[in-house]
Amino acid sequence: MERAVISRRVLLLTAAIAVIGANSLALSPIAATVAASYPGRSAADVVTAAALYGLATACGALMLASLSDRIGAERALMRALVVLSASLGVAALSPAVWMLIAAQALAGLAAGVALPAIYTLTAQVAEKGRESQTLSFVLTGWTLSLVVGVGLAALLADLLHWRAVFALLALAAVGLALGISRCRGWGMRTIGETPSSTLKALRIPGIHPVLLNVAAYMTAFYGLYTYLGPHLGEVLQLPTSFAGLVIAVYGLGFGAAAPLGRLVDRYGAVVAACVTFASLMLVYLGLMAAAALPLVLLALCLAWGVANHLGLNLLMRQLAEIDPVQRGAIMGLYSAVTYLCMFAGALLYRPIFTHFSFAACAWTSAILVLPALGWALGQWRRKQAALE
């Protein structure tokens, strides 16, 4: 019975990730359709809403994520989902682009609270010895948003209207808030003597190396991912459908890695980190070597999704275990770094892609994984020394 309750909690958290991810990813492919509803506006104007959503998510995670430590992660998540639902409802009814942009910015602030709360709750409800397996399952919500959410959004926009996309997401968000409110016993949480804050969490011993690893790791991913489409379309002259297939294959690989979380629990996070980060470096080097070979790129994107899932699992688990008292604030730092690196990656990789090539971008990503691999090898050496 207890396991059934835990499974329900995990499903709710996975669904919450899927809804948040779907909103962050859905606007780009339907931007032209949305712009057609506003005379004189272009798809570029609409994409501004997605950009501000990302910045607002980073700000929300940085400034508001510590609510999880103050009022409880489940209450913070419920309130964030209610705000998300309201903002998506406004987006669905927006009579002008500026209102759509404002609504997405508010949705970003809500997401900045919700994502750290979800990761905090995942650590709370995970069974002892199954932490990585539980986190892997919750992370498949990103796969659902990428593979199912984006496709469903495009379909709804064609069959009904783009406003139906945000209306459906708003209903899903409020439904999840109700489901979470009715699900009791979200695990034990440790309460500190003074309320936590995201900035105070920066003083926690040992957090800086892990956050630097996260920053390098995320820059490596988002920088290369941003220019994968332009490389396929502009350089290799492949159809848009092939680029969509590549993204879908990456998402499938990311989702397929979920069962591998149990291997992390079985063999230990240190060994898994060494293997995962070394494998990810090899994948990036493979993408560099196969930059002109579309079918090989397709196969490597599957491996990229698998390795990236496991790498995220390991980095997030390391952060979650640093200080349970300030876990919400710590996961807020993780989300803030992630969304800031989304913009940093696109900005920093642009001259590399423009003046050199996609292969150079892939080589840069391989180098950026080195800090995480070095950290993992250092952990492994210390573990071996302690055993001797």
N, C-alpha and C positions, 0 to 999 in steps of 0.2 A: 504493500500500500504506500509506504514511504517513497519507494522508488518511482511509483506512478505519479506522486505529487511532484517529485523533483523533475521528472520528465516533462510534466506540464509547465513547470516554471521555465525550463530550458527552451521549450517550444515557444513560449511567450517572448522570451528574450531574443530568440532567433528571428521571430516574426517582426519584432520591433526594429532590429537591425535591417531587415529586408525593406520595411516601409521607409525608414530614414534614407537608406541607400538608394531606393527607387526614386525618391524625390530629388536626390542630389545628381542622379544620372539621367533622369527622364527628360529634362528640359532641352538638352543639347540636340537630340535627334528630332524633336518636334518644334524646334525654334522657328523654322520657316513657316510652319502652319500657324503657330501662335502669332507671329508678326503679321500675318495676313489679316488677322482680326483687328489690327490697329493701323488705320490708314497713315501712310507716311513713315511707318516704322520698318526697320529691317531686322533680319535674324540676329545681326550683331548687337542690336539694342536689347533684344530679348536675352541673349547670352550674358549680358551684364548682370542679369538677375542671378544666374548661376555663379558668376564670379563673386558677387556680394554675399551669396549664400555661404560659399566656402570661407570667406573672410569672417563673416559673422559667427560661423561655427567655431573657428579658431578663437575668436574673442570670447564667445560663450564658454568654451572649455577652459580658457585661461582665467576668467573672472568669476564664473558661476559654478564650476564643477564641484567645489568644496561643499555645496549644498548637500551632496550625498553623505558627507561625513557629519553634517550638522543635524539634518532631519531624517536621515535614513535614505539609502539608495532607492528603495522601492517607492517611497513618497516623492522623491525628486524625479524619478522616472515617470510616475503618474502625472505629475504637474507638467512636466516637459511635454508629454504626449498630448495633453489637453491643449497647451499653447500651440503645439505643432498642428493639431487638428484645426484650431481656429485660424491659424495663419494660412493653411492650405485651403480652407474654405474661402478666405478673402482672396487668395490667388485665383480660385476658380471663378469668382465673381468680378474680378478686376475689370473696370471699364477703361483703364488706361495703363500704359506700360509702367509708369512710375509707381502705381499701386501694386502691380505684380512684383516689381523689384523690392518694394518695401515689405511686402508679404513674405518674399523669399528670405529677406534679411532677418525678419522675425523668426521664420522657420529655422534659420541657421543658428540663432541664439538658443532656440529650444533643443536643436540637435546637439549643440555644444554641452548642454546639461545631460541630455539623454544618453549619449554614447558612453561617457565615463561611468554613469550610473549602471548601464547594462554590463559593462566589463566588471564593475565592482560586484554586482549581484551574481555574475557568473562565478566569481571566486568564492562567494559566500555559499552558493547552493551546490558546488561541486563536491562529490564524494571524495573522501580521503583516498589518495592513490589514483584518482581519475581526473585530476585537475586539467591536464592538457587535453584529454579526450573530450571533456565537457566544453572547454574553450573552443576546440576545433569545431564542435557541432554548432556552437553559437556563431562562429565566424562564417559558417556556410550561408548565413543571412545575406552576406555581401554577394555570394554567388547567385542567390535567388533574385536579388535586386538587379544584378548585371544581366543574367540570362533570361529570367522571366519578367522582371519589372520593366526593363527597357523595351522588350518586345511587346508586352501587353500595352504599354503606354502608346507606342506607335500604332498598334492595332485599334485602340480606343479612339485615338485622334483621327484615324481614317474612317472608322465606322460610325462614330457618334460625333464627338467634338473634343478638342484638346482640353476644354474645361472639365470634361468627364474624368480625365486623368487625375486632376487635383481633387475633385470631389470624392472619387473613390479612395484616394490616399487619406483624405481627411476622415472619412468614415472608418477606414482601417485603423487609424491612429486613435480615435476615440474608443473604438471597440477594444483595442489592446489596453488602453488605460482602464477600462472597466474590468477586463480580464485580470489585470495585475492587482486591482483593488480587491478582487474577490479571492485571490490566491494568498493564503496566509502562510506565515512561517517562512520568511525568506532567509533563514540562517542567522547565525550569531554575528553581530558586528561589534567591533571594539570602539569604545567612545573615549576620546582623549579628555584631559582635564580642561583644555581650552579648545575652542572651535578651530578647525583646520582651515587653511587657505591655500590656494594653488601656489602663490608666491612663497609662502612659508615652506611648502613642500620642496622647494629648490634647495633648502638647507639640509635636507635629509642626507646623512652620510651614504655614499655609494650610488646616489641617483644620477649624478652628472655623467659618468661614463656610459650608463645605459641610455640616457636621453641622447647623448652624442651618437651612439650606435643607431638609435631610432632615426635621428635626423639624417644621417648618412644613408641608412637603409631606405628610407622613404624618398629621399631625393633621387637615389638610384632608380627606384621603381617609377615614380611619377615623371621624371625627366625622360626616361626611355619610352614609357607608355604614351606620353604626349606626342612624340614624333614618330611613333610606329605607323599611325594612319597616314600622315604626310609622306613617309617613306614609301609605303605600299602604293599610294595613289599617285603622287607626283613623280617619284623617282622610278619606281618599277612599272608605273602605268597600269596598275591592276584595278579592276572594278571595285566600287564601293562595297558590293556584296562580299567580296573576298576579305576586305578589311573587317566587315562585320563578323564574318566567320572566324577570323583570327581572334577577335575579342571574345567571342562566344567560347572558343576552344580554351583560351586562357581561363575564363570563368569556370568552365567544366573541370579543368585541372585544379583550380583553387578549391572547388567543392569536393572533388574526388579525394583530396588529401585529408578530409575530415577523419576517416577511420584510422589514419596513421598516428593520430594523437595518442592512441593507446600505447604505441611503441615508445613514445617519449616518456610516458609514465612507467613503462616496463624497464627500459634501459637507462633512464636518467636523462635529465635535461642537458647536462654537460656534454655527454657523448653525442646526443642528438644535435646539439648546437654545432659541434665541430663538423659533423657530417653534413648538416643542412646548409650552413654558410659556405662550406667548400663546394658543395654541389651547385649552389646558386651562382657562385663565381664562375664555375664551369659552364653553366647555362648562359650567362651573359657573354662569356668568351665565345660560346657556340653561336649566339646571335650575331656577334661581330663577324665571325668567319663565314656565316651563311647569309649575310645581309642581302645578297643578290639571288638567293635561292628560295622562292616563295614557299614551296612545299616543305622544305626543311625548316623554314621559319615557323610554319604552322605547327609542325611537330614539337619544335622547341618551346613554343608558347604554352603547350600543354604541360611540359616539364617546368616551365617558368611558374605557372599557376600553382603546381604542387609545392615547389620549393619555397615560393613566396608565402604560401599559407603556413607552412611549418616554421619559417623564419619569424613571421608575425606572432605566431603562437608562443614561441620561445621568448621573444622580447617582451611581450605583454605579461607572460607568466613571471618573468624576472622582476618587472616593475611591480606587479601585484603583491609579490612576496617581500618587498623591501620594508614596508611599514603598514600593517593592517589598519592602524589607527587613522592614517591619512590616505587610505587607498583611493577614495573618491578624488581627492586633490591630485594624487599622482596620476591617475588615469585621465584626469583633465589635462595635465601637462602632456601626456601621450597624445591625446586628441588634438591639442593645440599645435604641437610639433608636427603632427601628421598633415594637418590642413595648411600650415604655413609652408611645409615642404612641397605641397602640391603646386603652389605658386612659384616657390624658389626653383623647383626642378624645371618647370616650363621656361622660366626666365634664364637660368644658367645654361641650359642645354641648347637654347636657340642658336647662339653663335657657333657652338660645336657642330650642330646639324647643318647650319647654313654654310659655314666656311670649310667644313671637313666632310662628314657623312654620318649616316646612321650607324655605321660600324664604329666610328669614333665615339658616338654616344654610348654604345654597348660596352666599349672598352672602359669608358669613364665609370659606368655603373659597376663593372667588375671591380674596379679600384675602390669604389666607395663601400663595397661589402667587406673590404679588408679589415676595417676597425672591428666589426662584429666578429669576424673569424679570429682575429688576434685576441679579442676578449675571451672567446670560447676556448681557445687553446691555452690561454693563461689560466682559466678556471680548471681546465683538465690537468695541467701541470701541478697546480696547487693540490688538487685532489689526489693525484698520484704520490706527491711528496708526503701528504698526510698519511697515506697507507703504508709508506715504507718505514 
